[in-house]
């Protein structure tokens, strides 16, 4: 499948988990093999759900869609237009899609 990173989410922390990678492991039942649990959404899909993916640092810095061949851990069930503003270092902002 093809996925795209959701920008502006680095300040978010998973409630009840040690990290986003820990969240991914607990939700998928798999052992993470990469560097981070990244916020992503599927490309070429009507599904606007946010997911966490087990990705490398290099993948986490990509601005264009890329191929991903592992499980996704579902994070949110709502569309991007429903996303509320996120508190960042310099105030509140709406994550870029």
C-alpha positions, 0 to 999 in steps of 0.5 A: 500500500502507499502511505503519506506522512501527516506533518506537524505531529511530532509534539503529540504523545500517546496517552498510556504508551511509552512511545508511538512505536510502543502504541504500534506494537501493542495494537498490531501484536508485532515487534517493531523493526524500524526507528519510529512510529509515524503518523500516516494516512493511506494514499489513493483511498477514501479512508481518511483514518489516521494510522501509526506505521513502523517506519525508518527515520528516512521514511519519517522525513519524506514529504511524498507518498511511499510504499509500505508493506507492514501493518498499520495501527488505527489511530483516528476514525475521522476525516482530516477536516474534523481534526482539531488544532494541536498545541505546538511549541509556538502555539496551536496549529492544524496539522498539514495533510 
